[in-house]
Amino acid sequence: MTLRSIAVSTMALLPACMPPDVALGPSSHDTEVDPVTSSSTSDSTSSAGIERTPQCERSYDCAAGESCIGGVCTAQACPGGCCPPTCCRDCDVQCEADEHCPLGESCVAGSCFPPTRVCAETPRFDAMQPVPTEATGCNAVAFVQSDGDSAQEIVAATHAGLVLVDTEAGVSEFSATVAVQLLVADFDGDGDDDLAVRDEADRVGDVAMYTQTLGTFVDDGVVELGPGHLAAGDLGDDGVHDLFVARPAARGFALHAAIARVPTDLGLGLDSDAFVVAPIDLHHPGADLLARIAGWTVLLAGHDTFFDTGQNFPDPLDLEPNLGRFATNFSRADELDGLSVHTDGASTYVGTGSGLSRSYTVPLVGAVATVGDVDADGHGDIVVAGAGVLAVLRGAEAECYSIVGIAIDPISLAVGDHDGDGIPDVLTCDGTSLTLFRGRPR
């Protein structure tokens, strides 16, 4: 998929819709054709002014590598065969129905997707195990490391506050904050997991911070960041994670950050609040921004206090609702891929790679997604839940999916090792209670 450079200022992002090395119109070895009054010898009708039947109506009427422009099949002018209509008026969709795609592929949002195979082995879990929290309800869950052993503890945002569930120490409540999002990262640079929490009753956008000291989470005040979906990333590559938020704006979302706890308007407008900040591009230090801006999926290089020049490309997975963007070592153990997870009400679609150059289809109506190494092979997997089932799309060379019945409909997911046996577990929250699915050897 062709990548293009874009320029980003602190005020606006102006995507270059067409790559400079690709020109609209026929290739140099084709006969130039006027779509209505051509006198080319390649046409049977050579009289000027005579109305002719268009050669094509859509790009799928043309040969591979061609686009339908002005009723004429020409050398492909659009990267990937399609691009957003608001940006490239001359570009066209790759398909409108499955029959327009190669045999076995499906048409989704104007792009053809190859089938994703079913894994020969299915992840094995013990029977669902309720997790006691000594509180009612739950909004979000996460795994943290708080005591230095091999087992990870659970943090749950219940309807009564924040609780820590330890396999040895039991359950302890450490805050009365009723949260709707939990973000685990190292916000003070000491190597321990800390928490950033978005409050359910938030009106002004204060993000509560809890730093970890000797296995205990301590209230560390608030950051006035504004309401919206949170993300964390080490923008300056200094070992300390910064906070980011997509704040609702008049049109789309505005990206703000708290760098060293100092609120900053990054001057970027996002189409969606599904974004991730992570070191995806290894050509420079620091975290990058993967988001949707001005109709494009964009990867921007991060620096100490800002994002600048990067790459933009068509996202074949432009579906709603978007289940999120993530970063994990899906393809290679030592590199992060950007992931875009969507559902169209019938299946869930995943685009991977910094250019979303590979895509996968899982026959599951997803409601919530996360990433984690479910099969313990050193590569991140994509976990999607919905309609009483759990789907795991395995990374590395497997690139296959498995579906497991779980009989609940989670609103929050987390992957970690709660019992310290080296086999990842899956933790779910369905709004009422927490349930742990302990991983078993395959």
C-alpha positions in Angstrom: 0.0 0.0 0.0 1.5 3.3 -1.0 2.5 5.6 1.8 2.6 9.4 1.5 4.4 12.0 3.5 2.3 14.7 5.1 3.2 17.9 6.9 1.8 18.7 10.4 1.9 22.1 12.0 0.7 22.8 15.6 -2.5 24.2 14.2 -3.6 21.9 11.4 -2.9 18.7 9.5 -3.2 18.9 5.7 -3.1 15.5 4.1 -1.6 15.2 0.6 -4.4 13.3 -1.0 -2.5 12.0 -4.0 1.1 10.8 -3.9 3.4 13.0 -6.0 4.8 10.0 -7.9 1.4 8.8 -9.1 -0.5 10.9 -11.6 -4.2 10.8 -12.4 -4.9 9.6 -15.9 -3.5 7.0 -18.3 0.0 5.6 -18.0 2.7 6.8 -20.5 2.3 3.7 -22.6 -1.5 4.0 -23.0 -3.3 5.8 -25.7 -4.8 9.1 -24.3 -8.5 8.9 -24.5 -11.2 11.5 -24.0 -14.2 9.8 -22.3 -16.8 11.5 -24.6 -15.3 12.8 -27.9 -12.1 10.8 -28.4 -10.7 10.5 -31.9 -8.3 7.8 -30.8 -7.9 4.8 -33.2 -8.5 2.5 -30.2 -12.2 3.4 -30.3 -14.7 2.2 -32.9 -16.4 5.6 -32.8 -14.1 8.4 -34.0 -16.5 11.2 -34.8 -16.2 14.1 -32.4 -19.4 15.0 -30.5 -21.0 11.6 -30.7 -22.1 10.3 -27.3 -20.4 7.0 -26.4 -21.1 4.3 -23.9 -18.7 4.6 -20.9 -16.1 1.9 -20.7 -16.7 1.4 -17.0 -18.9 2.7 -14.1 -16.8 1.4 -11.1 -13.2 0.4 -10.6 -14.2 -3.2 -10.2 -15.3 -3.1 -13.9 -11.7 -2.6 -14.8 -8.6 -4.9 -14.7 -6.5 -5.3 -11.7 -4.4 -2.2 -11.1 -6.8 0.1 -12.9 -9.4 2.7 -11.7 -12.5 3.9 -13.4 -12.0 7.6 -14.0 -14.4 9.5 -16.2 -15.9 6.3 -17.5 -12.5 5.0 -18.7 -10.3 2.3 -17.2 -6.9 3.9 -16.5 -3.7 3.0 -14.7 -4.4 2.9 -11.0 -4.4 6.4 -9.6 -5.3 5.8 -6.0 -3.2 3.9 -3.4 -4.8 0.6 -2.5 -7.5 1.1 -5.2 -9.6 3.4 -3.0 -9.6 6.5 -0.9 -12.0 8.7 1.0 -14.5 10.4 -1.3 -14.2 13.7 0.6 -10.5 13.7 -0.2 -10.0 12.2 -3.6 -13.0 12.7 -5.8 -11.5 10.7 -8.7 -10.8 7.6 -6.7 -13.2 4.7 -6.5 -14.2 1.8 -4.3 -12.6 -1.5 -4.9 -15.9 -3.4 -4.5 -19.6 -3.0 -3.6 -20.4 -6.7 -3.2 -18.6 -10.0 -2.7 -18.8 -10.9 -6.3 -16.6 -8.0 -7.2 -13.7 -9.6 -5.2 -11.5 -12.6 -6.0 -13.0 -15.9 -5.1 -13.2 -16.5 -1.4 -12.8 -12.8 -0.4 -15.4 -10.5 1.1 -16.3 -6.9 0.3 -16.2 -4.7 3.4 -16.5 -0.9 3.3 -15.4 -0.9 -0.4 -12.4 -3.1 0.0 -11.8 -6.8 -0.6 -10.7 -8.9 2.4 -9.2 -12.4 2.1 -10.6 -15.0 4.5 -8.9 -15.6 7.9 -8.4 -19.3 8.7 -9.5 -21.0 11.9 -6.7 -22.1 14.3 -6.1 -25.8 14.6 -5.9 -25.3 18.4 -8.3 -23.3 20.5 -7.1 -21.5 23.7 -8.1 -23.5 26.7 -9.6 -21.9 29.8 -10.8 -23.3 33.1 -14.5 -22.8 34.0 -15.4 -19.2 34.5 -14.4 -18.1 38.0 -16.1 -15.1 39.7 -13.7 -12.6 41.2 -14.9 -11.2 44.5 -14.6 -7.4 44.8 -16.7 -6.8 48.0 -18.5 -4.1 45.9 -21.3 -4.0 43.5 -21.0 -3.6 39.7 -18.0 -2.9 37.5 -17.1 -0.4 34.8 -13.6 -1.4 33.8 -10.8 -3.8 34.7 -7.0 -4.0 34.3 -4.0 -6.1 35.4 -1.1 -4.5 37.3 2.1 -5.6 38.9 2.2 -4.3 42.5 4.2 -6.7 44.7 7.1 -8.0 42.5 6.0 -11.6 42.3 5.1 -13.5 39.1 1.4 -13.0 39.6 -0.4 -9.9 38.5 -3.0 -8.2 40.6 -6.4 -7.0 39.4 -7.6 -3.4 39.5 -11.4 -3.1 39.2 -13.4 0.1 38.8 -16.6 -0.9 40.7 -19.7 1.2 41.3 -18.4 1.9 44.8 -14.8 2.8 44.0 -11.4 1.4 43.0 -10.3 -2.0 44.4 -7.1 -4.1 44.2 -7.5 -7.8 44.1 -4.4 -9.8 45.2 -4.3 -13.6 45.2 -2.5 -13.5 48.6 -3.6 -10.2 50.3 -7.2 -10.4 49.2 -9.4 -7.4 48.3 -8.6 -3.8 49.3 -10.4 -0.6 48.3 -8.0 2.3 47.7 -10.3 5.0 46.3 -13.9 6.0 46.3 -13.6 7.3 42.8 -16.2 5.7 40.4 -14.2 5.4 37.2 -15.2 4.5 33.6 -11.6 4.1 32.3 -8.4 2.7 33.8 -5.1 3.4 32.2 -2.0 1.5 33.5 1.5 3.0 32.8 4.6 4.3 34.5 3.8 8.0 35.1 6.6 8.7 37.6 9.5 6.8 36.0 10.2 4.5 38.9 9.5 1.3 36.9 6.2 0.5 38.7 2.7 0.4 37.3 0.7 3.5 38.1 -2.9 4.4 37.3 -4.7 7.2 35.5 -8.5 7.2 36.1 -11.3 8.9 34.3 -14.2 9.6 36.7 -17.7 8.6 35.8 -19.1 11.9 37.2 -16.4 13.9 35.5 -17.6 17.4 34.3 -14.4 19.3 33.8 -12.1 16.6 32.8 -9.9 16.1 35.8 -7.9 12.8 35.5 -7.2 11.2 38.9 -3.6 9.9 39.3 -2.5 7.0 41.6 1.2 6.3 41.8 2.4 3.0 43.3 4.7 3.0 46.4 5.8 -0.3 47.9 2.8 -2.1 46.4 0.3 0.5 47.5 -1.6 2.9 45.2 -1.4 6.4 46.6 -3.7 9.3 45.5 -1.4 11.6 43.6 -3.8 14.4 42.8 -5.5 15.2 39.5 -4.4 16.5 36.0 -6.8 19.0 34.4 -6.8 17.4 31.0 -10.4 17.7 29.9 -13.0 15.0 29.4 -12.5 12.3 26.8 -10.9 9.0 25.9 -7.5 8.5 27.5 -4.2 7.1 26.2 -0.6 7.0 27.5 2.7 7.0 25.8 6.3 8.0 26.4 6.5 10.9 24.0 10.0 12.1 24.9 11.5 8.7 25.3 12.6 9.6 28.9 11.1 6.6 30.7 8.1 8.6 31.9 4.7 8.1 30.3 2.6 11.1 29.3 -1.2 11.4 29.2 -3.3 12.1 26.2 -7.0 12.7 25.7 -9.3 13.1 22.7 -11.6 15.9 23.9 -15.0 16.3 22.1 -14.9 19.3 19.8 -17.4 21.1 17.5 -16.1 18.8 14.7 -14.6 15.6 15.8 -12.1 15.6 18.7 -9.2 17.8 19.8 -6.0 16.1 21.0 -4.6 17.3 24.3 -1.8 16.0 26.4 -0.3 16.3 29.9 3.5 16.3 29.4 5.2 16.1 32.7 1.7 16.8 34.1 1.6 20.1 32.2 -1.7 20.3 30.1 -0.9 21.1 26.5 -3.1 21.6 23.4 -1.4 19.6 20.6 -3.3 21.5 17.9 -4.5 18.3 16.2 -8.1 17.5 15.3 -9.1 13.8 15.2 -12.0 12.2 13.4 -12.4 9.6 16.1 -11.5 9.2 19.7 -9.9 5.8 19.0 -6.2 6.5 18.9 -3.0 5.0 20.3 0.4 6.5 21.3 3.2 4.0 21.1 6.7 3.6 19.5 5.5 2.0 16.3 8.1 3.6 14.0 11.5 2.5 15.1 13.4 5.1 12.9 13.3 7.6 15.7 13.0 7.6 19.6 9.8 8.3 21.4 6.2 7.3 20.9 4.1 7.9 17.7 0.5 8.8 17.2 -1.8 6.4 15.3 -5.2 8.1 14.7 -7.7 9.0 12.0 -7.3 12.6 10.8 -9.1 14.4 7.9 -10.3 11.1 6.5 -7.0 9.3 6.7 -5.4 6.8 9.1 -2.2 8.7 10.1 1.0 7.7 11.8 2.8 10.8 13.2 6.3 10.9 14.6 6.5 11.9 18.3 9.1 14.3 19.8 9.5 15.9 23.2 6.3 17.9 23.2 4.7 17.5 19.8 3.9 15.3 16.8 5.1 16.2 13.4 5.8 14.8 9.9 4.6 11.3 9.4 2.6 9.1 6.9 -1.0 8.9 5.9 -2.8 6.2 4.0 -6.3 5.0 3.3 -7.8 2.8 6.0 -9.7 -0.1 4.4 -11.4 -0.6 7.7 -13.3 2.6 7.8 -16.3 1.1 9.7 -18.3 2.1 12.7 -18.4 1.5 15.6 -14.6 1.4 15.9 -13.6 -0.9 18.7 -10.3 0.8 19.2 -6.7 1.3 18.0 -4.0 -0.6 19.7 -0.2 -1.3 19.5 1.3 -4.7 20.1 4.0 -7.0 18.7 1.5 -8.9 16.5 3.8 -9.7 13.5 7.3 -9.5 15.0 8.5 -10.0 18.5 10.7 -6.9 18.5 8.5 -4.4 16.7 5.1 -3.0 17.4 2.2 -3.0 14.9 -0.6 -0.5 14.9 -3.9 -2.2 15.1 -7.3 -0.9 13.9 -10.3 -3.0 15.1 -13.8 -2.5 13.7 -17.1 -4.2 13.4 -19.9 -3.8 10.8 -22.6 -5.6 12.8 -21.9 -9.0 11.3 -18.1 -9.5 11.6 -15.1 -8.0 13.2 -12.3 -6.7 11.1 -8.7 -6.1 12.1 -6.1 -4.1 10.2 -2.4 -4.5 11.2 0.9 -3.0 10.5 2.0 0.7 10.6 0.3 1.0 7.2 -2.7 -1.2 8.1 -1.3 -3.2 5.2 -2.8 -6.6 6.3 -6.3 -7.3 7.3 -8.2 -10.1 9.0 -11.9 -11.1 9.4 -13.4 -12.8 12.4 -17.1 -13.9 12.2 -18.1 -12.3 15.5 -20.0 -9.1 16.3 -17.5 -7.5 18.6 -18.5 -5.2 21.4 -15.1 -4.7 23.1 -11.5 -5.4 22.2 -8.0 -5.5 23.8 -4.6 -7.0 23.1 -2.4 -9.4 25.0 -0.3 -12.6 24.6 -3.1 -15.1 25.2 -1.1 -18.1 23.8 2.2 -17.1 25.5 4.2 -17.3 22.3 5.9 -13.9 22.7 3.6 -12.2 20.2 0.6 -10.0 21.0 -2.8 -11.4 20.1 -6.1 -9.5 19.6 -9.0 -10.4 21.9 -12.5 -9.4 20.9 -15.7 -10.2 22.9 -19.4 -10.0 22.1 -22.7 -11.9 22.1 -21.5 -14.4 24.7 -18.3 -15.5 22.9 -14.6 -14.6 22.9 -12.5 -14.5 19.8 -8.7 -14.6 19.8 -6.8 -13.6 16.7 -3.3 -15.0 17.1 -0.3 -13.1 15.9 3.1 -14.2 14.6 3.0 -16.8 11.9 -0.3 -18.3 13.1 -2.5 -15.5 11.8 -5.6 -17.5 12.6 -8.6 -17.1 15.0 -10.4 -19.2 17.6 -13.8 -18.6 19.1 -14.6 -19.7 22.7 -18.0 -19.5 24.4 -18.0 -17.5 27.6 -21.8 -17.0 28.2 -21.4 -13.3 29.2 -21.3 -10.0 27.4 -18.2 -8.1 28.6 -17.9 -4.3 28.5 -14.2 -4.4 29.5 -11.4 -6.9 28.9 -7.9 -7.5 30.2 -5.2 -10.1 29.6 -2.6 -11.0 32.2 -1.3 -13.7 34.5 -3.3 -13.5 37.8 -2.1 -16.8 39.3 1.5 -16.6 38.3 1.7 -19.9 36.4 3.1 -18.4 33.3 -0.1 -19.0 31.3 -2.1 -15.8 30.5 -5.6 -15.4 31.8 -8.5 -13.4 30.5 -10.4 -11.1 32.8 -13.9 -9.7 32.0 -16.3 -7.2 33.4 -19.9 -7.3 32.2 -21.2 -4.2 34.2 -22.3 -6.4 37.1 -19.4 -8.6 38.1 -15.9 -9.7 37.3 -15.1 -13.1 35.8 -11.7 -14.7 35.3 -10.9 -17.3 32.7 -7.7 -19.0 33.8 -5.5 -20.1 30.9 -4.6 -23.8 30.7 -1.7 -25.5 28.9 -2.5 -26.3 25.3 
